[in-house]
Amino acid sequence: MGLFNFLKKKPPFDDPFFGMLRYHVVGDRAWFEGHKRFAPLDKEIGILMDADAEGATEAQRKFYQDLENNYTEMVARVKPVLENEFRNWKEDFVIQDFNREFILDHLRIPEQGIIPLKWEIVYTSIHDLNHYFTIEFEGMEPQGIVIDG
């Protein structure tokens, strides 16, 4: 590998489902980055997708569609995780209106077929404008939360 190979960039890739994606490689990790309309919220969100240079797979497209179709169920699983975390600062914290109080920022779509399937969904919140709340999943079950900011 030459000294300046890190400066070479692959041009944006136009995926038929996800739209324009930019490819990134750091060490042995590769991913695509882009934006897509998330139907349940009727808004554009960020996408980070673990993939090789070939781009998104049909399984990753299906994963995204399944998230859209099951978003209400997924929110029901995320809500108690966020409430428990906020109760570390405010003892009686209760989410009244999830979609108003927590704003979906982006999600990371993993390579499919890896067991357990690990992925992340990231929110910002009106309750704390300076932090991102990353919910880590295995399958459709929340495993933990990471707060950045």
Sequence and secondary structure as in RCSB ss.txt:
>XXXX:A:sequence
MGLFNFLKKKPPFDDPFFGMLRYHVVGDRAWFEGHKRFAPLDKEIGILMDADAEGATEAQRKFYQDLENNYTEMV
ARVKPVLENEFRNWKEDFVIQDFNREFILDHLRIPEQGIIPLKWEIVYTSIHDLNHYFTIEFEGMEPQGIVIDG
>XXXX:A:secstr
  TTGGG     EEETTTEEEEEEEETTEEEEEEEEEEGGGTEEEEEEEE  TT   HHHHHHHHHHHHTHHHHH
HHHHHHHHHHHTTTSTT   S HHHHEEEEEEEE  TT SS EEEEEEEETTEEEEEEEEEEETTEEEEEEEE 
